[in-house]
Amino acid sequence: MTAAENVCYTLINVPMDSEPPSEISLKNDLEKGDVKLKTEALKKVIIMILNGEKLPGLLMTIIRFVLPLQDHTIKKLLLVFWEIVPKTTPDGRLLQEMILVCDAYRKDLQHPNEFIRGSTLRFLCKLKEAELLEPLMPAIRACLEHRHSYVRRNAVLAIYTIYRNFEHLIPDAPELIHDFLVNEKDASCKRNAFMMLIHADQDRALDYLSTCIDQVQTFGDILQLVIVELIYKVCHANPSERARFIRCIYNLLQSSSPAVKYEAAGTLVTLSSAPTAIKAAAQCYIDLIIKESDNNVKLIVLDRLIELKEHPSHERVLQDLVMDILRVLSTPDLEVRKKTLQLALDLVSSRNVEELVIVLKKEVIKTNNVTEHEDTDKYRQLLVRTLHSCSVRFPDMAANVIPVLMEFLSDNNEAAAADVLEFVREAIQRFDNLRPLIVEKMLEVFHSIKSVKIYRGALWILGEYCSTKEDIQSVMTEVRRSLGEIPIVESEIKKEAGELKPEEEVSVGPTQKLVTEMGTYATQSALSSSRPAKKEEDRPPLRGFLLDGDFFVAASLATTLTKIALRYMSLVQEKKKQNSFNAEAMLLMATILHLGKSSLPKKPITDDDVDRISLCLKVLSECSPLMNDIFNKECRQSLSHMLSAKLEEEKLSQKKESEKRNVTIQPDDPISFMQLTAKNEMNSKEDQFQLSLLAAMGNTQRKEAADPLASKLNKVTQLTGFSDPVYAEAYVHVNQYDIVLDVLVVNQTSDTLQNCTLELATLGDLKLVEKPSPLTLAPHDFANIKANVKVASTENGIIFIILVYDVSGAASDRNCVVLSDIHIDIMDYIQPASCTDAEFRQMWAEFEWENKVSLNTNIIDLNEYLQHILKSTNMKCLTPEKALSGYCGFMAANLYARSIFGEDALANVSIEKPIHLGPEAPVTGHIRIRAKSQGMALSLGDKINLSQKKTSL
């Protein structure tokens, strides 16, 4: 507990609304009251002493009238009282009255009731006066042989703390506890005794462990955990002991307790880097993930596996366990599945990619049969992306994957289908040998595609990559089938008329007049009300999209028809066939134009789409070689450039990752042989137990920046002026979801300030955990008051503080000093993160809170401003560096970050350099922020506003 403060054993809740009682009334209650009244009076005395009152007159009263009572509640309260009451005179000598108290302790240690014995022993752990403990030593030793385990285990703790604080009182403690441990049967007693030996006499602990090392599996889990800790500490301090205990750690991997398995696996990894050890530890972690039901446990253990993978020499061992890691996918939680797939993808190699793909294909097929669940679609997307990455890295796998995935183009979930389409587009461009297979499969599923966006993409792929006469004819057949009877306008009007006649004949019940989409009147009876719904269902997909007013797909179709018609002309030499195909393509475009201009669709065709279809008609009527080149060569080159740029970017990021992980060893670096290393050099590695303890207390040692201003002092906030009667300043320590306010309060007056209390109020998503307890400040004295605040979401919070106190001896009302507000910075919770362009656009459309911040800066360079915003907001730029490079006078970039609470923050920077105002003119423009919650959007906007201007140091 190196970084901990003085340990606090007892926490007492103090109701603040009641008036403090007088010493006389308390004395009366303690002397003459019944047990209930004495209990209440004793509680009040304890609270008053905690608040700084001395009450020396009550000490003898309590010894005479309360100490002899046998009531258990009073005995418990007395232990608290003796813990906090001052036991020494001002010159440091023990009070005479304490001898009487000491005798009472001795009687309690021999009491027949095990609860009283045990709680007294626990209390003795907190005593810091050797003179009080000395007469009690024989009684404490005797408690080691008590029949009840509660007494024995507390006796061990008492002996341990006394030995640690005052070794001269019980110099033979390690030997005593070792003998006790050998004969003890109770698990909790053995654990406490073993724990003491670890810290007091490690050699004896090792001797004991050596005698029973083969029975370790039969011990209770609490003792096994302590044994793991001992082995880690011994091997950490003295690596030559590893061989002696590593077998024991291996055995503990088979423990029935998940906690022991987890600790043993972590210890094994730190003790040995042999492949067998790493494999055993990883296997243990995987079993834990699969068997534990708590998702938090699964995520923590997964993180340990990911840490193992980061080590270059361990990665190869883990590659053999990829199939075991994939067993974790049986967990329904999306976050666990996401991490598992990412880990499997990082570990995939040519040796295991085939098995990996088989498992992922099965998982994809499974998601198809599952009744629609909220996360099923997202999981399917994850699987598709993982398979996509595998196929790009291992092209041989693409042929197995593509037929399975293309079934999902007809899926109702547009996001998963879009991912499949993106994958197919990349595969058909990269792998020439797969083109016939992809085109054939695409033609099979083309008619069943339900989403207009996917339909557009499929049309583009078919138009771009159908290279044989038969394929081109098949595409035209599919388009005709999907469009239905043409011309569309005439056939739709006929259908309307054709469907109305039988209805008029059949109509039986009361009829009503309806207006059709064309504006004509139609008569509908009760019998025919289900007919229009059937007509909607029978409509071919493309015709349905067009009648719904989605003419963007028509523009895409026109481009596809133009491409295949131009290609058909170059493949077929017969003029008659060329003209026939060309005319059919032009007829389809003309009928779509006619439909767009009619009143049949729900929305009329846009001018852009009219221009596009008209251009395609013109190209087909003229058939110039230049247009042929643009449509059939330039488009594909654009895609090729985009894919190669994307691949280059991926390779670059992978290279950076591998450079980070590869430990480069220079030719003249010394080689360290473990056998020859001096003992003190061995301790250079940090103690994992100490690190985890510091992390739990929020005292993780962050690497401080080189700038001295970035130290702790930088976070100290002055709360009052120097001329105020009470001076206060606060250090704000943020540890993820908790904020600890450490307020230094200085009494600048010559009066004693009583009941000095901090009154806190919070604004925003902050919640005060506990009210700080009141203090008494002597003249010119100072004290630290701590307050804990919980944070529930990412937004700028404000803490308002008032310091209230009474002046000793003054008759006036309570005095108060209003302290400055403390603002909690949103930056402590925001971390840079990345997402795909599609996800960014989807979130941008979904998030309802937008905050537009206009630029007001003194920075004159666009790139410099962007870097400044990234640094001050902790966001990550998603726009590739290539897109931002060069200079054109304006810049647009997308930024993204995620908070530790899982909230997303998006920003779009649109800035320009006003050239007409000269080279020294500052950047202008605006930043739009979008977030799910209002607090996040506003807080991020405030942060950008505050840090827009660059301060020159």
N, C-alpha and C positions, 0 to 999 in steps of 0.2 A: 504493500500500500504506500509506495514511495510518494506518489503524487497526491494522495488523499490528505484531507485536513484531519484535525483531531476527530476521532471517531465519536459519533453521537449514538448512544445505545437506546435512549428512551425519547419518544416523541409524544407530546401531550397536547391535545386540542384544548384551547382556552376560550371559553365564551366571553366576549368582550362587553356584553351589554350590562353586566351586573357591577355594582359598586364594590370596591375592595373592602373586606371586613376589617374591623379594628382588632388590634392585638389582644385587648382585654376580652372581647366577646369570644375570640378563638380559644383563649386560655380557659374560659368558663366552660365552653363546649367540650374541650379535651379532658377537663377534670371531672365534670359532673354529668356529662351527657351519656346516653346509652350508646350501644355499638354503632347504630346507624348514624347518630349525630357526630360521634367521634370520627367515623369514616369521612363524612362530608367536611368536617373541620380540617382533617388531615389533608384532604385534597386541596382545600383553599390555601393551607400553609405551603404546600408544594408549589402551587401556581405563583404565590407571592414571592417565594424564594427564587423561582425561575425568572420573575420579573425584576429581580435585583434587590428585593427587600432582604435585610439581614436577620431580623427576628431572633436575637440571641436569647431573649427571655423565655422562649417557648421550649428550648432544648431540654431542660430539666423536667418540665411538665410532661413532655412526650415520653421521656425515659421512665418517669414514675407511674403515669396513668395509662399510657397506650402500649408501651413495650411488653408488659406482662400478658396482654390479651392473647388468646389463642385463635381468634377469628382469622381465617385464611385471607380475606380481602384486606384486612388491616395489616397482616404480615407482608402481603405483596406491596401495599402502599408504603410501608415502613422501609422496605428495601429501596424504593425510589427516593424516599426522603433522605436516607443515610447516604445515598449516592450523591445527592446534590448539595446537602448541607455543608457549610464550611466546618472542617474538622480540626483546624489549627488556629492558634492565636496569631495576632498580627506579626509576631516575631518568628513564626514558622514552627512553633512547638505544638505537639498534640494536646488537644483539650483534655482536662482531667476526666470529664464526663464520659469520654469515649471508652474508658476502661470498662464502665458498666455495659456499654453497648457491645463491646467485644465479648463479654461474658454471655450476653444474650445470643450473639451469633453462635457461640460454641454450643449452647444448649440446642439451638435450631439444627446444628449439624449432627446432633445426636437424637433428633426428634424421631419418633416412630413413623410419622407420616412421610412417605417418599417425596411428595410434592414439595413440602416445606424444605426438606433436605436439598432437593435438586435446585429449587429456585434460590436458596441461600448460596449454594455453590456457584450458580450463575452470577449472582451478585458479587461474589468475591473476585470474579474476573475483572470487575470494574474498579476495584479498590487500588489506590496508588500509595497507600501508607503502609510501609513495612512493619511499623510498630504494632499496627492493628492485626496484621496477618500472622505475626510470629507465634502468638499463643494458640492460634487455630490449626497449626500445621499437623499435629497428631490426629485431630478430628478429621481433617481433609484426607489424610492418608487412609484412615479407617474406612472412609466412604468408598474407597476403591473395591472393598470386599462386600459392599452392600448387596442384598439379594436382588434389588430392582435395577434394571439397565438404565433407567432415567437418571438415577443417582450416580451410577458408575460413570456414565458418559460425561456428565457435568463435572464430576470429580477430576476426570482426565483434563477437561478444558481448564479448570481452576488451577491444577498443577502446572499446566503448560504456560498459562499467563503469568503465574507467580515465578516460575523458573525463568521466563523471558525478562521479567521486570526486576526481580530480586533473586538472582541465582544463589546467593549465600543462604537463603531460607531453606532451599531444598536442593542441595548440590547433586544428590544422587537421583534426580528426577528421571533422566533417560534410562538408567538401569531399572528403576522401579517400573516405569511404563513398559519397557521391553519385556520384563517378567510378566506383567499384567497381560500384555498382548498375546504372549505365548499360550496362556491358559484361558483367555477370554473366548466366549462363543458368540456373543451378540454382535451383529454386523455393525450397528451404529457405534458401539463402544470401540470395536476394532478399528473402525475408520478414524475416529477421533485420536486414538492412541497412535495409529500409524502416521497420521497427519502431524502429530507432535514430534515424533521421531524424525520425520523428514526435515522439519525446521530446526529441531534442537540437536540432533545427533544423527546425521545422515548415514554414517557407517553402521550404526546399530540397525537402522531401517533396512539397509542393504543386506545385513546379516540375516535379519528376519525373513526378508524376501527370498534370499537364497535357500533358506531351509524349506520354504513352502512354495517354491516357484512352479512346481508341477500341479499344485492344487488351486492355482489362481483362478481357473475357469469356474471352480465351485463357489468362489466368494460372492458376496452380494455386490450389486452394481456400484454402490457408493464407495466401497473399498477398492473395487477395480479401477474406478476413476482416479483415486488417489495414487494407486500403483502406477498408472499411466503417467501421471504428473511427475512422480519420483523418477521413473525411468528416463523421462524426457530431460529432467534437470540434471541427473547424473551424467547422461551421455552428452548433454550440452556442455557441461563443465569439463568432462573427462572422456573424450571420444574413444579412448582405448577400451572403455567398458561396453561398447556397443555390442560386440560379439556375445557378451554374456547375457544380455537381456533382449536381444532382438527376437529370439524365439518366443519369448513371453508375449511380446507385442503381437506377433503373428497369431498366437493362440487367442489373444483377446479380440482379434477381428471376428472370431466365431461367437462372441458373447451374445447372450440373449437380450442385453440392453442396447437399444439404438444409440444412446449417449456414449456408452463405452466404445462401441464400434466406431463411431464418428471420431472420437478423440484418439483412439488407437490408430486409425488410418492416417489422421493428421500427423501423429507422432512418427509413425513409420516412414512417411515421406520425408520428414526432416532428418531422420537418422540415417536413411539409406537411399542412394539413388540407383541401386541395382534394378534392372528391368523386372525381376521377379517381385521385388518389394513394391514397385510402382504399380505393377499389374494387380497385386493382391489388394492394395489400398484403393485403386480405382474400382475394382470389382466390388469391394465393400461399399464404396460410395454409391455405386449403381444399385446395389441391393437395397440400400437405405432409401433411395429416391423412390424405388418401385413399391416398397412395403409401407413407407410412412404415408399416412393419409393427409397430413397437414401440408398445404401448398407452400407455406412459408419455409417449412423444413426442406421441401423438395428444391425450392429456389436457392436456399443457402448452400445445400450440398452440391447442386449443379454449379454454383459459383466456384466451389472448391475444385471440381473437375476441370472447369475452364482455366483456373489458375495452374493446374497441373499441365494443361496443354500448352500454356505459354512457355514452358521450359523446353528448349529445343530437343534435349535428349529424351524427354518423357513422351514427346509427341508420337514417336514411332510405336511405343508400347500401347498408347491409347488407340492408335489406328487399328490394332487387332481387336479392340473391344467395341468398334463402331456398332456392330449388330446388337450387342448388349445394351449400348446407350439408346438405341432406337426402341428398346422395350419400354422406355419411359413415355413414348407417344401414347400409351394406353391411358395416360392421365387426361381427364377431360379439360383441365385448365389450360387456356390458350397461352398464357405467359410461359408456363413450363414447357409447352410444346415448341414455342417459338425459340426459346433458349436451346432446347435439345436439338432442333433442326439446324440451328446455327453452328452448334458444336460439332454435329455430325458432318456438316458441310466443310468445316475447317479441317476435319480429320480425314476427309475422303481422299483416297489415293487409287492408283490404277489397280492395286491388289483387291480393294474392297468395293469399288464403285458399282460393280455388277450386282452384288448382293444388296447394296444400299438402294439401288434403283428398283429392284424387285419389291423390297419392303415398301418403298414410297408409293409404287404403283398400286400395291394392295391397299395402302391407306387411302389413296385417292378414290379407289373404287368403293371402299367402305363409306366414305363421306357421301357418296351418291345414294346409298341405300338408307342413310340416317334420316329420320323425320326432321324437318328443318328446325335447327336450333340456332340461337343467335350467333354462336361462335363457329358453327359448321362452315359457313361461307368463308370466314376469315381463315380458318384452318386449311380449307381447300386452296385458298390463295397462297398461303405459306408453302404448301406442298408443291404447287405448280412452280413457284419461284425457285424452290430448292432443286426441283428436277431440271428447270431451265438452266440454273447455274452448273449442275452436274453435266448436262449435255454440252454446254459451251466449253467446259474444261476438258471433257472426254467425249469427243465427237462420235466415237463408236456407239455410244449409248443412245444417241438421238433416235435411231431407227426403232429402238424398242419403246421409247417413251412417247413419241409423237402420236401413233395410232390411239393410244389410251387417252391422251390428253385432248385430242381433237373431238372426242365425244362431248367434251364440256363446252364446246362452242355453242351448243344449243341449250346451255344451262340458263336457268332463270336469273342466276346471280351474275350481273353484268361485270362486276369487278374480277371474278375468277376467270370468266370468259375472255376479258380484255387481256389478262396476264397470259392466257394460253395463246391468244392471237399474236401478242408481242413476241412470244417465244417462237411461234410458227414462222413469223415474218423473218426473224433472225436466222432460224434454221434453214429456211428455203434459200436465203441469200448466201449463207456460208457453205452449205453442203450441197454441191451440185448433184451428187448421186441420190439424194433424198427427194429431189424435186418431183419426179413422177409419182412417188408414193404420197407426198403431201397433197399434190393437185388432185389425185384420185380420191383421197380421203376427204378433202375439202368439198369436192363435188357431191360426195355422199351425204355430208351433213348440212350442205348449203341450204336446202329447203326447210330444215327444221330450226334454223337460227331465229331466235325470238327478239333479240335486241337490235335496234336500228344501228347503234354504234358498231356492234360486232359485224353486222351485215355490210356496213360500209367498208370495214377493214378486210373482210373476206372477199368482197368484190375487187378491191385493189390488188390483193394477192393473186387472185385468179387472172385478172387482166394483165398483170405484170409477168407472170411466170408460165402461162399456158403457151407452149412453143410448138406443139404438133397440131396438125389439121384436125385430128379427132378431138383433142382436148378443147380446141377453140369452138368446134361444133357443139360439144357437150356444154360449154359455158353458155353459149347462145340458147340452147335448149332449156337449161336451168333458169336463165333469165326470163325466157318466154313463159315457162311454167310458173315462175314466181310472180309474174306480172299479170297473168290471167288473159282473158280475151281482150283483143285490141280491135279497133280503137277503144280506149278506155271510156271516154265520155259517152259515146253512143251505147256501148254495152251496159254501162251503169244506168242510163236513162231507160233503156229497154227493160233491164232487170227490175227497176222501180215499177214501171208500167206493168210488167209481167207478173209481179208479185201482188200488185194491187187488185187485179181482176178476180183471181180466185177468192181473195178476201171478201170482196163485195158479194160474191155469190154465197159464201159460207156464212156471212155475218148473221148471227141469230139474236143475241141479246141487244141491249141498248147501244147504239153507235154514238161515236163522238168524232168531231172534225179535228184533224191534226194537220199541221203545216209541215211539209217535207223540207229537206235541206235545200231543195231547188226553189222553194217558195211556193209550190203548188199545194193544193189541198188534197188530203188523202182521207179516206174513211177507214176506220179501224174498228173491228168488233172485239168482244171479249174473248172469242175463240182464237183470234189471230195474234194476240198480244205477245206470244212467245216467238213469232216468226222472225222479227228483225234481229233478235239476238242470234238466231241460227245463221242468218245471213252474214252477220259479222264474223262468226266462227269460220264459215266456209270460204271467206275471202283469202286469196293467196297472200303470203307475207309482204312482198314488195308493194302490191296493190294497196294493202292495208296501211302501210307507212305513208304512201302518197296521199291516200284519201284523208289521213289524219293531218295532212298539211306539212309533213316532213320532207321538203324537197331537196335538202342537202344530200340525201342519199341518191336522189335523181342525178345531181351534178356528178357524184362519184360514179354512178352507173354510166353516164355519158362518156366519161373519161375511159372507163373500162371497155366500153363498146368500141370507142375510137381506136384504142390500142390493139384490141383483138382483130378489128376489121383491117387495120393497116398491116398487121402481121399476116393475116389470112391472104391478103393480096400478094405479099412477097412469097408465100408458100405455094399458092395455087396459080397456075399460069392461065387457065381458061378464063377468058374475059367474061363469059356469061355467068360463071359461078362467082367471080369477083364482084360483078355488078349486083347480083342477087343478094349476096351476103351484106354488101355495103348498103343496099336499099333497105334491107331488113333492119339494120342498125339505125339508119336514119329515120325509118318509120317509127321505131320505138321511141327515139328522142322527140320526134314531132308530136306523137300522141301524148307524151308526158307534158310537153309544152302546152298543148291544147288543154289538157286536164288542169294544169296550173292556172290557166287564164279563165277557166270556167268557174261556176259557183259551187261545184260539187265538193272540193276539199274543205276541211274545217278551217284551214288558213290558206290564203293565196300564196303563190310562188313568189319568192323574193327576187329583186332585180339581179342580184349577184348570181343566183342559180340560173336565171334566164340567160344572162351573158355567157355563163359557162357552157350551157347546153347549146346555145347558138354558135359559140366558137367551135365546139366539137362537130356540129353539122357542117360548118364552113370548111373545117379541116378535111372531113370525109368527102366533101364535094370537090375539093381542089386536089387533094392527095399530093402535096408538095414534099420533096425529099427532106427539106429542112424540118418540117413539122413531124415527119416520120422519125427523124433523129431525136427530136425533143421528147416525143411521147414514148418512144421505145428504148432510148438509150440514156438520156439525161436523168430521167426519173430514177432509174435503177442506180445510176452513179451517185445521186444524192443520198440514197439510202445506204449505199456502200460506204460513203464518206462518214455518214453519221455513226454507223455501226463500228467502223474502225476507230473513230475518235473515242467512242464509248469504251471500246476494248482497251485502248491505250490508257485511258483514265483509270480503268480497273486494274490494269497491270501496274501502273504507277503507284496506286494506293496499296496493292499487295506487296510491291517492292519495299515501300516505306515500312509496312508492317513487319516484313521479314527482317529488314535492317534493324528495326527496333529490338527484335527478339534475338537476333544472332549476336552472340557475345564474341566480339572480335578480340583475338589475342595477338599481340604484336610479337615479331620474331625474338625480340630481346626481353620479353616478359619473363620473370622468374617462375619456375614451376614449383608449386607447393606440394610436398609429400606429407601426408597426414602423420605418418609415423615420426617424421623429423620435426614437426611443428612444435614450437614452445607452447606451454599450457596457456599463457596469457593471450597468445594470438588466437587461440581457439574461440575465445569468448567474443570475438568481433561480431559474430552473428547475434542478432537480437533475440532475446528470450520471448518466445511466442506467447507464453502465459502472461508475462508482464505487459506485452503489447495489447493483448485482448482485454486485460483488466483496465488499462488506460483508455482503450476505445470505449468500453462500457461506461466509463465515468466521463466520457466526452473530453478527455485530455490527450487526444492523439497529437503527436508531435508533428505538426505540419512544417514543411521546409520553409523557413522564413525567406522572404525576398532579400536581395542584397541591400536594398534601400532600408535604412534603419527606421524610416517613417512607417514601414509596413509591419512594425512590431505591435505588441499588445497595447502600447500607449496610444497608438493611433485610434483605438476604439474606445478611449475614455471620453465620456461626455460630461462637461461641467453643467451642473444642475442649478446652482445658486451663485450669487455674487459673493465676492470676498468680504463685503461689509455686512452681510446678513448674520443674524445671531447664530445660525447653524449653517455651516458650509457643507455642501454635498456634491459628490461627483460619482458617476456610475461607469462601470466597465460592462459592456454588453457582449456576452459570450453566446454565440449561436451554434447549437449542436443539432443540426437537422430539424427535428420537430420540436425541440425545446429551446427556450431562450432563458439564460440565467442572468439576472441583473445583480451585479455585485456593487452595492451602493456604499461608498465611504461617507460616514457622517461625522463631522467635527464640531464639537461644542466650542464656540468662540467666546462664550460669556463666562463670568465668574460664578454663575449659579449652577446648581445641580438640576439637570433636566430629567424629570421622571416620565414614565409611560411614553417614551419617545417612539412614535409609530409611523411607519410609511403606509399611507392610504393610496392604493393603486386603482386606476380605472383604465380599461382598454377600449380602443376603437379599431374596428376591422375584425378579422377572424382570429383574434387572440383571446386566450382564456387564462385567467389567473388560477394557478393550481392551489396555492395555499397563501394565507394571509401572513405576512411577516410578523413575528412576535415582538412585543414592545421591549424597549431597553431603558436602562437608567444610565445617563451620561454624567460623569463627574465634571467639575469645571475644567475647561480646556482639554477634555478627554476626547477620544475618537473611537469609533466602532464600525464594523462592517455588517451591513444587513443584506441578506440574500433573498431574492424572490424568484420563483420559477413561473414562466409563462409558457403555455402550450400553443403551438401554431397549427391551424387546421387547413389553411389554403394559402396560395401564393398571392398576396396583395400587400400593399404598404400598410403596415399597422402603426398605430400611435399609442404610446403608454403615457397616461397622465399621472403625475405623482404629487401628493401633498404630504408634507412632514408635519405631524401634530405632536405637541409635547406640553407637559405641565412644568411650571417652574416651582421648585421645592420651596415651601414656605409662603408662596404668594397666594393671595385669596382670589385673584382674577380668574377669568375663564381660561380655557385651553388656548394655547398659542398655535398658530400655524404658519408655515412657510410654503408658498406655492413654488414648486420646482419646475424647471423647464421640461417640456415634453420630450420624450425619447421616440425618435422615428426608426422603425425597423425597416431595413433596406431589403427590397425584393430580390436583390442580386445574390443574397445568401442562399436562395432556394432555386435559382434558375441555372440549368446546365445546358451546354450546347448539345444538340442532337441532330440526327439526319433522317430524312424520309424521302420517298420517291416523288417525282413531279406529280404523278397521278394522285398520290395521297395528299400532297400539298394542295392541289386544286380542289380535291374533294372536301378537305377540312375548310378551305377558304370559302367554299360555297355553303358549308353547314354552319360555321360559327356565326352567331348573330351579333356579337359585340364588336364594333369597329371604332377605332380611335385614329383620327387623322392628325398628324403632327406636321406643321409647316416648318421649313428649315429657317433657322436663325443662327447662323454660324460665322466664324471668321476664317474657316478653312477654305483655301482657294483651289485645292486639287480634289477631283472626284474620288479617286482611289484612296487617297489619304482619309477623306471623310468617311468612306465605307469602313475602312480598317478601324477608325476611331469609334464608330458606332458599334462595330462587332466587339471591340474591347470593352466598351463601357456598358453594353447590355448583356454580355455573355452569350450572345446568339451565334449560330453557325450559318455561314453563307452557303446556300444550296446551288447557286448559279456557278457553273464550272469556271475555272480561272481563264480558260481560253475565251469564253464568251465575254469576260470583263476586260481582257487585255486589249491593247491598242487605245487610240484616243479619238473620240468622235464628238465630244462636246456634251454628250448626255450618257446616263447609265441607269439601268434597271436591274435590280437584284432581289432575290427572295431569301429571307432569313427565317431560321426556325430554331426553337429551343423548347425544352420540356422541363417542368418543375419536378422537384422530388416527390410531389403529390400526384404526379401523372397527368398534370394539366399541360395542354399544348399552347404554344404562343407562336403566331405567324406574323411576319412583317414583310412588306413590299416597299423597297426603297426606289423612288423615281426621282432622280436628281439631274440637274444640267448645269453647265458652266455658261453664264451669260456673256458671250464673247463680245457683244456690242458695248459692254461696260468696261472693257479693258482687261488685261491679263491679271490684275490684282483683285478683280471682283470676286467676292465669296460665292460659294456654291449655292444654288437655289433649288427649290422643289419641295417634295413632301414625302413623309413616311406613313404608310397605312398599316395599322396593327390590328390583327383580328385574334380573338380568343373566345373560349366558350363562356367564361365568366366575366362580368363587368369589371370586377376588381383587378383581374390580371391585365385587361386591356388598358385601363386607366393608369395602373401603377407603372406599366412598361412605358406608356406615353409620358408620364411625369419624369421617369428616369432619363428618357431620351431628351426631353426638354431641358433638364438640369445639366446634362453633360454634352450638349451640342457644341458649345464653344470650347475651343482648345485652350487650356490655360498654359501660359508660358512660365516655366519654373525659373 
